[in-house]
Amino acid sequence: MLFAAALLAAGPAFGPAFANASVGAAAPQFTAVDANGKTVKLSDYKGKTVVLEWTNAGCPFVRAHYDSGNMQATQAAARQSGAVWLTVNSSAPGKQGQVDGLGAKAQIAKDKAAPTAYLLDPAGTIGTAYGARTTPHIYVIDPAGKLAYAGAINDRATADEADAKAGTNYARAAVLAVKAGKAPDPATTKPYGCSVKYK
């Protein structure tokens, strides 16, 4: 399972051209349409901690975190601390996990998820700007607009529900560190999961 996770985390051999969103640098700005048809900009949340979560409901790694309740609990804890949680779907049309607004809302309801907004990124614009390679892939942006954390949601690179709940939650720790005015430690980790289904 760990070997399979490593292969999936590596992403496709021939994929999109990724930008270099680096921890400590300004987070790439973006504009997207959410599941409700509303235009959302990163700049809308200036002065707040923002978490970006890449998702694909057909990915077993994503399912482990949602079916165990770990992702929802992490979302809720982040929002309770004052952070904004943006779930991003960069699956291209016809690819695994791709949904329209109605599909996204149905998935949110089914999973009892708690994001601030669910962003549709079928062209992969946001994903490639950040270099998102897996689902899940987590980024935490501090109130100053700098990328503070990038990587895995936790330290258990499996699609097992028990590991999803038991692992060290890097995403939650990063949000708490930023809230305390500290740099997350670790600030970068290797993401794992299914490759993002770009075109």
VEXLO-173338 format. One record per residue (C-alpha): residue in three letters; z, y, x; residue number from 1. Coordinates in steps of 0.1 Angstrom, whole numbers, always signed. Example, Ala and Ser with C-alpha at 12.3 -4.5 7.8 and 13.67 -1.06 7.14 Angstrom:
BEGIN
REC;ALA;+78;-45;+123;1
REC;SER;+71;-11;+137;2
! end
This chain:
BEGIN
REC;MET;+0;+0;+0;1
REC;LEU;+8;+24;+28;2
REC;PHE;-25;+16;+45;3
REC;ALA;-43;+22;+13;4
REC;ALA;-25;+55;+9;5
REC;ALA;-35;+65;+44;6
REC;LEU;-71;+58;+36;7
REC;LEU;-71;+77;+4;8
REC;ALA;-53;+106;+20;9
REC;ALA;-80;+109;+45;10
REC;GLY;-104;+120;+18;11
REC;PRO;-142;+114;+18;12
REC;ALA;-161;+113;+50;13
REC;PHE;-187;+137;+37;14
REC;GLY;-171;+163;+15;15
REC;PRO;-171;+200;+8;16
REC;ALA;-166;+226;+35;17
REC;PHE;-129;+234;+35;18
REC;ALA;-114;+268;+44;19
REC;ASN;-83;+269;+66;20
REC;ALA;-54;+280;+44;21
REC;SER;-27;+281;+70;22
REC;VAL;+11;+282;+66;23
REC;GLY;+23;+316;+76;24
REC;ALA;-10;+333;+67;25
REC;ALA;-19;+350;+34;26
REC;ALA;-27;+326;+6;27
REC;PRO;-63;+327;-5;28
REC;GLN;-67;+348;-37;29
REC;PHE;-84;+332;-67;30
REC;THR;-94;+337;-103;31
REC;ALA;-96;+308;-127;32
REC;VAL;-96;+299;-164;33
REC;ASP;-66;+280;-177;34
REC;ALA;-65;+253;-204;35
REC;ASN;-61;+279;-230;36
REC;GLY;-92;+298;-220;37
REC;LYS;-72;+326;-204;38
REC;THR;-82;+341;-171;39
REC;VAL;-55;+337;-144;40
REC;LYS;-54;+354;-110;41
REC;LEU;-31;+346;-82;42
REC;SER;-24;+383;-80;43
REC;ASP;-9;+382;-115;44
REC;TYR;+21;+366;-99;45
REC;LYS;+26;+391;-70;46
REC;GLY;+62;+391;-59;47
REC;LYS;+69;+356;-72;48
REC;THR;+70;+322;-56;49
REC;VAL;+40;+302;-67;50
REC;VAL;+35;+264;-65;51
REC;LEU;+0;+249;-66;52
REC;GLU;-2;+213;-76;53
REC;TRP;-36;+194;-74;54
REC;THR;-39;+168;-101;55
REC;ASN;-61;+140;-115;56
REC;ALA;-46;+120;-143;57
REC;GLY;-67;+90;-134;58
REC;CYS;-52;+87;-99;59
REC;PRO;-24;+61;-95;60
REC;PHE;-5;+83;-71;61
REC;VAL;-4;+111;-97;62
REC;ARG;+5;+87;-124;63
REC;ALA;+34;+74;-104;64
REC;HIS;+49;+109;-102;65
REC;TYR;+43;+117;-139;66
REC;ASP;+52;+83;-153;67
REC;SER;+84;+83;-133;68
REC;GLY;+92;+118;-145;69
REC;ASN;+94;+131;-110;70
REC;MET;+66;+156;-113;71
REC;GLN;+79;+171;-146;72
REC;ALA;+114;+173;-131;73
REC;THR;+100;+191;-100;74
REC;GLN;+80;+215;-122;75
REC;ALA;+111;+223;-143;76
REC;ALA;+134;+228;-113;77
REC;ALA;+108;+252;-97;78
REC;ARG;+104;+272;-129;79
REC;GLN;+142;+274;-134;80
REC;SER;+145;+289;-99;81
REC;GLY;+120;+316;-109;82
REC;ALA;+89;+301;-94;83
REC;VAL;+55;+299;-111;84
REC;TRP;+39;+264;-113;85
REC;LEU;+1;+262;-115;86
REC;THR;-14;+228;-119;87
REC;VAL;-50;+228;-106;88
REC;ASN;-77;+203;-115;89
REC;SER;-107;+204;-91;90
REC;SER;-124;+173;-104;91
REC;ALA;-161;+180;-108;92
REC;PRO;-179;+172;-141;93
REC;GLY;-185;+135;-145;94
REC;LYS;-159;+127;-118;95
REC;GLN;-125;+109;-123;96
REC;GLY;-99;+132;-139;97
REC;GLN;-122;+160;-149;98
REC;VAL;-111;+176;-182;99
REC;ASP;-120;+206;-203;100
REC;GLY;-93;+229;-218;101
REC;LEU;-86;+206;-248;102
REC;GLY;-84;+176;-225;103
REC;ALA;-60;+194;-202;104
REC;LYS;-38;+204;-231;105
REC;ALA;-38;+168;-244;106
REC;GLN;-27;+156;-209;107
REC;ILE;+0;+181;-207;108
REC;ALA;+14;+171;-240;109
REC;LYS;+11;+134;-232;110
REC;ASP;+29;+137;-199;111
REC;LYS;+54;+163;-213;112
REC;ALA;+45;+184;-183;113
REC;ALA;+59;+218;-177;114
REC;PRO;+35;+239;-156;115
REC;THR;+32;+277;-161;116
REC;ALA;-5;+271;-165;117
REC;TYR;-31;+244;-160;118
REC;LEU;-61;+258;-141;119
REC;LEU;-96;+243;-145;120
REC;ASP;-115;+244;-112;121
REC;PRO;-146;+222;-118;122
REC;ALA;-167;+239;-91;123
REC;GLY;-139;+232;-66;124
REC;THR;-137;+268;-56;125
REC;ILE;-99;+270;-54;126
REC;GLY;-96;+235;-40;127
REC;THR;-119;+242;-11;128
REC;ALA;-104;+276;-4;129
REC;TYR;-70;+259;+1;130
REC;GLY;-84;+227;+17;131
REC;ALA;-69;+206;-11;132
REC;ARG;-77;+170;-2;133
REC;THR;-56;+147;-23;134
REC;THR;-40;+144;-57;135
REC;PRO;-12;+153;-56;136
REC;HIS;-14;+180;-30;137
REC;ILE;+12;+207;-30;138
REC;TYR;+12;+243;-18;139
REC;VAL;+41;+268;-20;140
REC;ILE;+33;+305;-17;141
REC;ASP;+62;+329;-11;142
REC;PRO;+68;+363;-29;143
REC;ALA;+50;+381;-1;144
REC;GLY;+19;+362;-8;145
REC;LYS;+20;+340;+23;146
REC;LEU;+16;+302;+23;147
REC;ALA;+50;+288;+30;148
REC;TYR;+44;+250;+25;149
REC;ALA;+14;+227;+24;150
REC;GLY;+14;+189;+20;151
REC;ALA;+28;+160;+2;152
REC;ILE;+52;+162;-28;153
REC;ASN;+76;+138;-11;154
REC;ASP;+79;+114;+19;155
REC;ARG;+70;+81;+1;156
REC;ALA;+32;+77;+5;157
REC;THR;+29;+50;-22;158
REC;ALA;+18;+48;-59;159
REC;ASP;+52;+32;-68;160
REC;GLU;+72;+50;-95;161
REC;ALA;+105;+41;-78;162
REC;ASP;+93;+57;-46;163
REC;ALA;+82;+88;-65;164
REC;LYS;+117;+93;-78;165
REC;ALA;+136;+82;-47;166
REC;GLY;+117;+100;-19;167
REC;THR;+127;+132;-3;168
REC;ASN;+112;+159;-24;169
REC;TYR;+94;+183;-1;170
REC;ALA;+81;+205;-29;171
REC;ARG;+115;+211;-44;172
REC;ALA;+130;+217;-10;173
REC;ALA;+103;+242;-1;174
REC;VAL;+108;+262;-33;175
REC;LEU;+146;+263;-27;176
REC;ALA;+141;+274;+9;177
REC;VAL;+117;+302;-1;178
REC;LYS;+142;+314;-28;179
REC;ALA;+169;+315;-1;180
REC;GLY;+146;+336;+21;181
REC;LYS;+141;+308;+46;182
REC;ALA;+111;+290;+60;183
REC;PRO;+107;+255;+45;184
REC;ASP;+114;+227;+70;185
REC;PRO;+91;+209;+72;186
REC;ALA;+65;+236;+64;187
REC;THR;+36;+212;+66;188
REC;THR;+34;+175;+59;189
REC;LYS;+5;+150;+55;190
REC;PRO;-7;+149;+19;191
REC;TYR;-13;+115;+3;192
REC;GLY;-30;+102;-28;193
REC;CYS;-65;+99;-41;194
REC;SER;-92;+122;-27;195
REC;VAL;-99;+153;-48;196
REC;LYS;-131;+144;-68;197
REC;TYR;-153;+173;-57;198
REC;LYS;-191;+172;-63;199
! end
